[in-house]
């Protein structure tokens, strides 16, 4: 069983650091190697009674290839309160991404609907151009640039499948390491999309939410993984102290 690193632990919830390349929950081909498997090994007495109706405490999900902060509720009341915040879009979700190229401005918003479609055995996001799909808004701000790459601080106003990856490719700046979403081409669902390569440079850096019991604002940050820090350094991009991995 994989080790679990916690970023915050409370009787009502836990925030887990999810590594890149690890699935969030069990599924086809991943019956026992997900983050939730590891969470059950540690907090199973709390999570098991929540049942399937409350996803055994899993409040949201991260892409398999992304890393960062993952929120899991430990009580039924906490799950209900936290899910309500996600649905009301009052949870702050900030990501760090290193993208290829440079956006046209220092900051901006991608406001393009996303449609989820299945091609073969892969579910992908297609950015709508004619009103199709569900509303999706991604707010980005440049915080560093070098070596033909840009470090972005990204806030999600919605939470669609592969939203950041699809939106960044849409504006001509695909996330480094992304083998699915490409500029001016349909998503790649072929064998090369599954081939091993450098880790995806997309990290769920910060979660901010109201404590499900006290209502006090809670902010939890996950330092970037070593692979992303190394990519930034090799590109000449300096990470702020609070973004860096532990020494």
VEXROVO-806118 format. One record per residue: residue number from 0; residue in one letter; y, z, x of N, C-alpha, C, CB in turn. Coordinates in steps of 0.1 Angstrom, whole numbers, plus 5000, padded with zeros to 4 digits. Each point is the difference from the previous one (the first is absolute). Glycine has a CB too. Layout:
// VEXROVO-806118
n,res,nY,nZ,nX,caY,caZ,caX,cY,cZ,cX,cbY,cbZ,cbX
NUM,A,Y,Z,X,Y,Z,X,Y,Z,X,Y,Z,X
...
// end
This chain:
// VEXROVO-806118
n,res,nY,nZ,nX,caY,caZ,caX,cY,cZ,cX,cbY,cbZ,cbX
0,X,4988,5000,5008,5012,5000,4992,5012,5000,5009,4988,5012,4981
1,X,5022,4980,5015,5012,4999,5008,5008,5012,4999,5000,4975,4997
2,X,5007,5029,5014,5009,5012,4999,5012,4997,4991,4993,5007,5023
3,X,5013,5003,4971,5011,4999,4992,5012,5007,5006,4986,4998,4979
4,X,5025,4995,5023,5012,5006,5005,5010,5002,4989,4997,4990,5023
5,X,5007,5022,4974,5009,5003,4989,5014,5001,5005,4982,5012,4988
6,X,5027,4982,5004,5014,5001,5003,5007,5011,4993,5000,4975,5004
7,X,4995,5029,4984,5005,5011,4992,4988,5005,4991,5024,4991,5001
8,X,4975,5022,4998,4990,5006,4991,5006,5011,4992,4982,4994,5017
9,X,5014,5005,4970,5006,5009,4990,4989,5003,4990,5024,4991,5003
10,X,4976,5021,4990,4990,5002,4990,4999,4989,4989,5003,5024,5004
11,X,5008,4969,4994,5001,4990,4990,4997,4986,5005,5017,5014,4988
12,X,4984,4983,5025,4999,4986,5005,4997,5001,5015,5015,4991,4982
13,X,4981,4997,5023,4999,4999,5014,5005,4986,5004,4981,5016,5002
14,X,5026,4982,5009,5004,4987,5005,4992,4997,5012,5024,5002,4990
15,X,4968,4987,5010,4991,4997,5010,5006,4988,5008,4980,5008,4986
16,X,5017,4992,5027,5004,4989,5009,4988,4990,4999,5015,5014,5015
17,X,4988,4974,4979,4990,4990,5000,5001,4990,5012,5000,5002,4974
18,X,4989,4996,5033,5000,4990,5011,4999,4986,4995,4989,5017,5015
19,X,5017,4974,4992,4999,4986,4997,4985,4996,5001,5023,4995,5008
20,X,4973,4995,4983,4986,4995,5000,4990,5009,4992,5006,4991,5022
21,X,4999,5020,4972,4991,5008,4992,5004,4999,4986,4998,5016,5019
22,X,4992,4982,4972,5002,4999,4986,5004,5013,4994,4984,4981,4999
23,X,5024,5019,4990,5004,5012,4994,4989,5007,4992,5023,4990,4999
24,X,4969,5002,4994,4990,5006,4991,4987,4992,5001,5018,5009,4985
25,X,4971,4997,5011,4987,4993,5001,5000,4987,4992,4989,5022,5004
26,X,5004,4969,5001,4999,4987,4993,4988,4992,5006,5025,5000,4994
27,X,4974,4987,5002,4990,4991,5005,5000,5000,5015,5001,4987,4979
28,X,4989,5016,5028,4999,5000,5014,5006,5012,5007,5000,4976,4998
29,X,5006,5033,4994,5006,5012,5006,4997,5012,4991,5019,4986,5010
30,X,4968,5017,4989,4995,5011,4991,5003,5013,5006,4982,4986,4992
31,X,5019,5015,5021,5001,5014,5006,5010,5001,5012,4977,5004,4992
32,X,5032,4986,5010,5009,5000,5011,5014,4999,4996,4982,4990,5014
33,X,5022,5014,4974,5013,4999,4996,5008,5013,5003,4993,4984,4982
34,X,5020,5016,5016,5008,5012,5001,4996,5010,4990,5019,4987,5009
35,X,4978,5009,4979,4996,5009,4989,4987,5007,5003,5013,4986,4984
36,X,4977,5007,5023,4988,5006,5004,5003,5012,5009,4988,4978,4998
37,X,5021,5019,5012,5004,5011,5009,5007,5011,4993,5002,4983,5018
38,X,5007,5014,4972,5007,5010,4992,4990,5009,4993,5020,4985,4998
39,X,4969,5008,4996,4990,5008,4993,4993,5010,5009,4997,4981,4984
40,X,5000,5015,5028,4993,5008,5009,5008,5013,5003,4989,4980,5010
41,X,5024,5019,4989,5009,5012,5003,5005,5007,4988,5007,4988,5020
42,X,4996,5005,4969,5006,5006,4988,4992,4997,4988,5023,4999,5010
43,X,4964,4998,4991,4992,4996,4989,5000,5010,4988,4986,4988,5017
44,X,5015,5025,4986,5000,5010,4990,5012,4998,4990,4988,5016,5016
45,X,5023,4979,4990,5012,4998,4992,4999,4986,4993,5013,5015,5015
46,X,4982,4975,4992,5001,4986,4996,4989,4996,4990,5011,4995,5021
47,X,4977,5010,4981,4989,4997,4991,5003,5003,4985,4985,5004,5019
48,X,5020,5007,4978,5003,5003,4985,5010,4991,4994,4994,5024,5005
49,X,5014,4969,5003,5011,4991,4994,4994,4988,4993,5016,5008,5017
50,X,4972,4988,4988,4992,4989,4993,5007,4987,5002,4992,5016,4984
51,X,5000,4974,5010,5005,4986,5001,5013,4997,4993,4976,4994,5002
52,X,5026,5014,4987,5012,4998,4992,5013,5002,5008,4987,5007,4980
53,X,5012,5002,5030,5011,5003,5009,4998,4995,5014,5006,5020,4986
54,X,4985,4971,5015,4997,4993,5014,4997,5011,5010,5015,4981,4994
55,X,4979,5030,5002,4997,5011,5009,5011,5004,5009,4977,4992,5000
56,X,5035,5007,4994,5012,5005,5007,5008,4989,5007,4989,5021,5003
57,X,5006,4967,4998,5007,4989,5007,5012,4995,4992,4978,4993,5012
58,X,5034,5010,4993,5012,4997,4992,5005,4985,5002,5006,5024,5002
59,X,4992,4971,5010,5004,4986,5002,4991,4995,5011,5024,5004,4994
60,X,4977,4983,5010,4992,4994,5010,5008,4993,5011,4982,4997,4982
61,X,5012,5001,5029,5006,4992,5011,4990,4988,5003,5013,5020,5010
62,X,4992,4969,4994,4992,4989,5004,4991,5004,5012,5018,4984,4993
63,X,4970,5010,5007,4990,5003,5011,5007,4999,5013,4981,4992,4985
64,X,5026,4997,5017,5006,4997,5014,5012,5008,5003,4991,4978,4998
65,X,5015,5029,4992,5012,5008,5003,4996,5014,5004,5013,4986,4984
66,X,4996,5021,5023,4998,5014,5003,5011,5009,4994,4990,4993,5022
67,X,5009,5020,4978,5011,5009,4996,4996,5010,4990,5014,4981,5004
68,X,4996,5024,4989,4999,5012,4992,4994,4997,4986,5020,5010,5012
69,X,4969,4998,4985,4993,4998,4987,5000,5013,4993,4985,4981,5010
70,X,5019,5019,4977,5001,5012,4992,4988,5002,4991,5025,4998,5001
71,X,4969,5014,5000,4989,5004,4991,5003,5013,4993,4984,4987,5016
72,X,5014,5013,4971,5002,5012,4992,4987,5009,5001,5017,4988,4985
73,X,4985,5025,5014,4989,5009,5001,4997,5008,4986,5005,5003,5025
74,X,5004,4995,4966,4998,5005,4986,5003,4990,4990,5006,5023,5008
75,X,4989,4979,4980,5003,4991,4989,5015,4999,4997,4977,5004,4991
76,X,5029,5008,5008,5014,5000,4997,5008,4993,5010,4997,5022,4988
77,X,5000,4980,5025,5007,4993,5011,4998,4985,4999,4998,5020,5015
78,X,4990,4976,4982,4998,4985,4999,5008,4994,4989,4977,5004,5008
79,X,5023,5003,4980,5008,4994,4989,5015,5000,5003,4983,5009,4985
80,X,5022,5001,5022,5014,5001,5003,5004,4989,5011,5000,5024,4994
81,X,4991,4974,5016,5003,4991,5010,4999,4985,4995,4992,5017,5017
82,X,4997,4981,4975,4999,4986,4995,5012,4997,4991,4975,5002,5001
83,X,5030,5007,4991,5012,4998,4992,5012,4996,5008,4991,5016,4984
84,X,5010,4990,5028,5011,4996,5009,4998,4986,5006,5003,5024,5006
85,X,4985,4972,4997,4998,4986,5005,5003,4990,4988,4982,5009,5016
86,X,5014,4995,4972,5002,4990,4989,5015,4999,4997,4977,5006,4991
87,X,5030,5006,5011,5015,5000,4997,5008,4994,5012,4996,5020,4985
88,X,4997,4977,5026,5006,4995,5012,5010,5009,5007,4996,4977,4990
89,X,5001,5036,5009,5008,5010,5006,4995,5005,5014,5007,5007,4977
90,X,4981,4987,5027,4995,5003,5013,5006,4991,5010,4978,5008,4990
91,X,5027,4998,5021,5006,4992,5011,4988,4995,5009,5022,5013,4999
92,X,4977,4974,5003,4990,4994,5009,5007,4992,5010,4983,5000,4981
93,X,5017,5004,5031,5006,4993,5012,4989,4996,5009,5022,5012,4998
94,X,4979,4975,5007,4990,4995,5009,5008,4995,5013,4984,4993,4981
95,X,5009,5007,5029,5004,4993,5013,4992,4988,5002,5008,5021,5010
96,X,4998,4967,4993,4992,4988,5003,5007,4993,5011,4993,4998,4976
97,X,4998,4997,5033,5005,4991,5010,4996,4986,4996,4998,5017,5019
98,X,5013,4974,4979,4997,4987,4995,5004,4989,5010,5005,5009,4977
99,X,4989,4980,5022,5003,4988,5008,5014,4995,4997,4975,4994,5002
100,X,5033,5002,5008,5013,4994,4997,5010,5011,4997,4989,4979,4992
101,X,5022,5016,5001,5011,5008,4997,5005,4997,4986,5007,5002,5024
102,X,4994,5007,4967,5005,4997,4986,5014,4994,5001,4986,5019,4990
103,X,5019,4975,4999,5013,4993,5001,5012,5010,5000,4989,4981,4988
104,X,5008,5031,5008,5011,5010,4999,4995,5013,5006,5011,4989,4980
105,X,4998,5021,5022,4996,5013,5005,4992,5008,4990,5019,4999,5015
106,X,4984,4998,4972,4993,5007,4989,5000,4991,4988,5006,5023,5010
107,X,4985,4980,4981,5000,4992,4988,4989,5005,4990,5009,4981,5013
108,X,4989,5012,4976,4990,5003,4990,4992,4987,4997,5014,5019,4991
109,X,4973,4981,5009,4992,4989,4995,4997,5004,4985,4990,4994,5024
110,X,5014,4998,4967,4998,5003,4986,4992,4988,4994,5021,5014,4998
111,X,4966,4986,5004,4992,4989,4996,4987,5005,4994,5009,4985,5018
112,X,4988,5010,4970,4987,5006,4993,4988,4996,5008,5011,4998,4978
113,X,4979,5011,5021,4987,4998,5006,4989,4999,4990,5008,5012,5020
114,X,4984,4978,4982,4988,4998,4992,4987,5003,5008,5013,4983,4985
115,X,4979,5025,5010,4987,5003,5006,4990,4989,4996,5005,5025,5002
116,X,4989,4969,5008,4989,4990,4996,4988,5002,5009,5018,4983,4993
117,X,4971,5013,5003,4988,5001,5008,4996,4986,5005,4992,5020,4987
118,X,5006,4979,5026,4995,4987,5006,4988,5003,5008,5023,4990,5001
119,X,4965,5006,4994,4988,5003,5006,4997,5015,4998,5003,4982,5017
120,X,4995,5025,4993,4997,5015,4999,5013,5008,5005,4975,4996,5004
121,X,5036,4998,4996,5012,5006,5005,5011,5000,4989,4995,4994,5023
122,X,5011,5018,4974,5011,5001,4991,5013,4999,5008,4987,5014,4983
123,X,5022,4977,5013,5012,4998,5008,5012,5001,4991,4987,4986,5016
124,X,5025,5014,4990,5013,5000,4993,5006,4986,5002,5003,5025,5003
125,X,5002,4970,4986,5007,4987,5000,5014,5002,4995,4978,4987,4996
126,X,5032,5010,5012,5014,5002,4997,5003,4989,4990,5006,5010,5022
127,X,4999,4995,4966,5003,4991,4989,5014,4993,5002,4986,5014,4985
128,X,5015,4974,5011,5013,4993,5002,5005,4996,4986,4993,4991,5022
129,X,4999,5009,4968,5005,4996,4987,4999,5011,4989,4994,4977,5007
130,X,5007,5035,4998,4999,5011,4990,4987,5006,4998,5019,4990,4989
131,X,4970,5004,5017,4987,5005,4998,4998,5012,5008,4991,4977,4995
132,X,4999,5032,5001,4997,5012,5007,5008,5012,4995,4995,4985,5020
133,X,5003,5026,4987,5006,5013,4996,5012,5002,5009,4979,5010,4992
134,X,5032,4997,5003,5012,5002,5008,4996,5007,5013,5014,5001,4979
135,X,4993,4995,5032,4997,5007,5013,5013,4999,5008,4975,4994,5000
136,X,5029,5018,5005,5012,5001,5008,4997,5008,5013,5015,4999,4979
137,X,4989,4994,5032,4998,5006,5014,5014,5000,5007,4976,4992,5001
138,X,5028,5020,5002,5013,5002,5007,4998,5002,5015,5010,5010,4979
139,X,4996,4982,5030,4998,5001,5014,5013,5002,5008,4979,4986,4997
140,X,5020,5020,5014,5011,5002,5009,4995,4999,5015,5012,5015,4983
141,X,4995,4977,5025,4997,4999,5014,5004,5012,5008,5003,4975,4998
142,X,4987,5030,5010,5003,5012,5008,4997,4997,5015,4994,5015,4981
143,X,5001,4973,5022,4998,4996,5014,4996,4986,5001,4994,5023,5005
144,X,5009,4970,5006,4996,4986,5002,4998,4998,5015,5013,4993,4980
145,X,4977,4999,5023,4997,4996,5014,4988,4991,5001,5011,5021,5008
146,X,4988,4971,5002,4988,4992,5002,4996,4991,4989,4993,5018,5015
147,X,5017,4978,4977,4997,4991,4989,4994,5007,4988,4997,4982,5016
148,X,5004,5031,4984,4995,5008,4989,5011,5010,4995,4976,4998,5009
149,X,5022,5007,4979,5010,5009,4994,4992,5012,4994,5016,4981,4995
150,X,4990,5031,5007,4995,5012,4994,5008,5003,4987,4993,5010,5023
151,X,5000,4991,4966,5007,5002,4987,4996,5013,4994,5000,4976,4997
152,X,5010,5031,4997,4998,5012,4992,5000,4994,4986,5011,5017,5016
153,X,4978,4985,4977,4998,4993,4987,4998,5011,4989,4990,4980,5011
154,X,5017,5018,4978,4998,5009,4988,4994,4992,4988,5019,5015,5008
155,X,4971,4990,4986,4994,4993,4989,5006,5006,4987,4979,4996,5013
156,X,5026,4995,4979,5005,5004,4986,4989,4998,4990,5023,4994,5007
157,X,4966,4998,4997,4988,4998,4991,4989,5001,5010,5012,4985,4983
158,X,4976,5015,5011,4988,5002,5008,4989,4990,4997,5005,5024,5002
159,X,4997,4963,5001,4991,4990,4997,4990,4997,5012,5017,4989,4985
160,X,4972,5005,5012,4990,4996,5010,5007,4993,5012,4982,4999,4982
161,X,5016,5005,5030,5005,4994,5012,5014,4996,4999,4977,4991,5003
162,X,5031,5017,4990,5014,4996,4997,5008,4997,5013,4999,5014,4979
163,X,5001,4995,5030,5008,4998,5012,4996,4988,5008,5004,5025,5001
164,X,4983,4974,5001,4994,4988,5007,5004,4987,4994,4981,5014,5007
165,X,5018,4985,4980,5003,4988,4993,5015,4997,5000,4980,5003,4985
166,X,5028,5007,5013,5015,4998,4999,5005,4997,5014,5001,5016,4981
167,X,4994,4990,5030,5005,4997,5013,4997,4986,5004,4998,5024,5006
168,X,4990,4971,4991,4996,4987,5003,5009,4990,4992,4976,5007,5005
169,X,5027,4997,4983,5008,4992,4991,5014,4997,5006,4988,5009,4980
170,X,5018,5001,5027,5013,4998,5006,4999,4995,5015,5009,5018,4985
171,X,4979,4978,5019,4998,4994,5013,4998,5010,5011,5014,4982,4992
172,X,4982,5030,5005,4998,5010,5010,4987,5008,4998,5024,5002,5003
173,X,4964,4991,4999,4987,5007,4997,4998,5012,5009,4991,4978,4993
174,X,5002,5032,5001,4997,5012,5008,4991,4997,5012,5003,5014,4979
175,X,5000,4991,5032,4992,4997,5012,4986,5005,4998,5020,5002,5015
176,X,4970,4989,4988,4986,5004,4998,4995,4995,4987,5003,5019,5015
177,X,5005,4976,4976,4995,4996,4987,4994,4986,5001,5018,5013,4989
178,X,4969,4986,5006,4993,4988,5001,4998,4994,4986,4988,5008,5020
179,X,5018,4998,4970,4999,4994,4986,5013,4993,4996,4983,5019,4995
180,X,5028,4988,5007,5013,4995,4994,5008,4993,5011,5000,5018,4983
181,X,5003,4969,5013,5006,4991,5010,5013,4994,4994,4978,4995,5010
182,X,5031,5000,4999,5012,4994,4996,4998,4986,4995,5013,5014,5017
183,X,4992,4983,4971,4999,4986,4994,4986,4995,4999,5022,4996,5010
184,X,4968,5013,4989,4987,4996,4998,4993,5009,4990,4998,4991,5023
185,X,4992,5005,4969,4993,5010,4991,4993,5010,5009,4997,4982,4982
186,X,5000,5030,5012,4993,5010,5007,4987,4995,5005,5010,5017,4986
187,X,4986,4987,5026,4988,4996,5007,4988,5009,4995,5013,4992,5020
188,X,4978,5003,4973,4988,5008,4996,4988,4995,5007,5011,5004,4978
189,X,4990,4988,5032,4989,4995,5007,4994,5010,5010,5009,4977,4998
190,X,4982,5018,5011,4993,5009,5009,5010,5006,5010,4979,4986,4997
191,X,5031,5007,5007,5010,5005,5010,5007,5012,4994,5002,4977,5010
192,X,4999,5024,4977,5007,5012,4994,4992,5013,5003,5011,4985,4983
193,X,4976,5013,5019,4991,5012,5002,4997,5002,5014,4991,4996,4978
194,X,5013,4995,5031,4997,5001,5014,5008,5012,5006,4996,4975,5001
195,X,4998,5031,5009,5006,5012,5006,5012,4995,5009,4978,5012,5000
196,X,5033,4996,5000,5011,4996,5007,5009,5013,5002,4999,4976,4991
197,X,5013,5022,5014,5009,5012,5001,5002,5007,4987,5011,4989,5020
198,X,4991,5024,4980,5003,5007,4988,5012,4996,4993,4989,5019,5009
199,X,5011,4982,4977,5011,4996,4992,5012,5011,5003,4985,4990,4982
200,X,5027,5005,5021,5011,5008,5004,5007,5005,4988,5002,4988,5022
201,X,4991,5018,4969,5006,5005,4987,4996,5015,4998,5000,4976,4990
202,X,5009,5033,5009,4998,5014,5000,5007,5007,4989,4996,4999,5025
203,X,4997,5008,4966,5007,5008,4990,5005,5013,5006,4984,4991,4982
204,X,5029,5008,5022,5006,5010,5009,5005,5013,4992,5007,4981,5014
205,X,4998,5017,4974,5005,5012,4993,4998,5000,4985,5017,5000,5018
206,X,4978,5011,4977,4999,5003,4986,5009,5011,4996,4976,4992,5000
207,X,5031,5006,4989,5010,5010,4995,4997,5002,4985,5018,4995,5018
208,X,4980,5017,4978,4996,5003,4986,5004,5014,4996,4981,4983,5001
209,X,5019,5019,4986,5003,5014,4995,4987,5008,5000,5019,4992,4985
210,X,4981,5020,5020,4988,5008,5001,4995,5002,4985,5008,5012,5021
211,X,4979,4985,4977,4995,5000,4986,5000,5014,4993,4986,4981,5008
212,X,5017,5029,5000,5001,5014,4994,5014,5005,5000,4977,5004,5007
213,X,5029,4996,5004,5014,5006,5001,5011,4990,4997,4991,5015,5017
214,X,5007,4972,4985,5010,4990,4998,5009,4998,5012,5000,5006,4976
215,X,4998,5002,5034,5008,4998,5013,4996,4986,5006,5001,5025,5004
216,X,5009,4969,5002,4997,4987,5006,4992,5002,5013,5021,4990,4991
217,X,4968,5002,5010,4991,5000,5012,5001,4987,5007,4985,5017,4989
218,X,5018,4983,5024,5000,4988,5008,4990,5001,5012,5024,4996,4993
219,X,4967,4995,5008,4989,5000,5010,5001,4987,5008,4985,5015,4986
220,X,5015,4986,5027,5000,4988,5008,4987,4999,5009,5025,5001,5000
221,X,4971,4987,5002,4988,4997,5009,5005,4992,5012,4984,5001,4980
222,X,5016,5005,5032,5003,4992,5012,4992,4987,5001,5007,5022,5011
223,X,4999,4968,4994,4993,4987,5001,4988,5001,5009,5021,4988,4996
224,X,4968,5005,5002,4988,5000,5009,5003,4994,5013,4986,4998,4980
225,X,5006,5006,5030,5002,4995,5014,5001,4985,5001,4988,5021,5008
226,X,5004,4972,4984,5000,4985,5001,5013,4994,4996,4976,5000,4996
227,X,5031,5006,4994,5013,4995,4996,5010,5004,5010,4993,5001,4976
228,X,5006,5011,5029,5010,5004,5011,4999,4991,5012,4999,5024,4992
229,X,4989,4972,5011,4998,4991,5012,5006,4987,4997,4979,5012,5007
230,X,5019,4983,4981,5006,4987,4996,5015,5000,5001,4980,4995,4985
231,X,5026,5016,5010,5014,5001,5001,5005,5000,5014,5000,5013,4979
232,X,4993,4995,5030,5004,5001,5014,4999,4987,5007,4993,5024,5000
233,X,4996,4968,4997,4998,4987,5007,5010,4990,4995,4976,5005,5002
234,X,5030,4997,4986,5010,4991,4995,5014,5005,5004,4985,4995,4981
235,X,5017,5016,5025,5013,5005,5004,5007,5007,4989,5001,4982,5016
236,X,4991,5023,4974,5006,5007,4989,4998,5015,5002,4995,4981,4984
237,X,5016,5027,5015,5000,5014,5002,4998,5007,4986,5015,4998,5021
238,X,4975,5011,4979,4997,5007,4988,5008,5013,5000,4977,4991,4998
239,X,5029,5013,4991,5007,5013,4999,4990,5011,5002,5017,4991,4984
240,X,4987,5021,5021,4991,5011,5004,4991,5003,4988,5018,5009,5016
241,X,4987,4992,4972,4992,5004,4989,4990,4990,4996,5019,5013,4992
242,X,4982,4975,5013,4990,4990,4996,4988,4999,5010,5018,4987,4990
243,X,4984,5019,5022,4990,4999,5011,4988,5008,4997,5018,4996,5016
244,X,4970,4999,4989,4988,5008,4999,5000,5012,5009,4987,4979,4995
245,X,5005,5031,5001,5000,5013,5008,4996,4997,5015,4994,5013,4980
246,X,5013,4994,5029,4997,4998,5014,4986,5003,5004,5024,5005,5005
// end
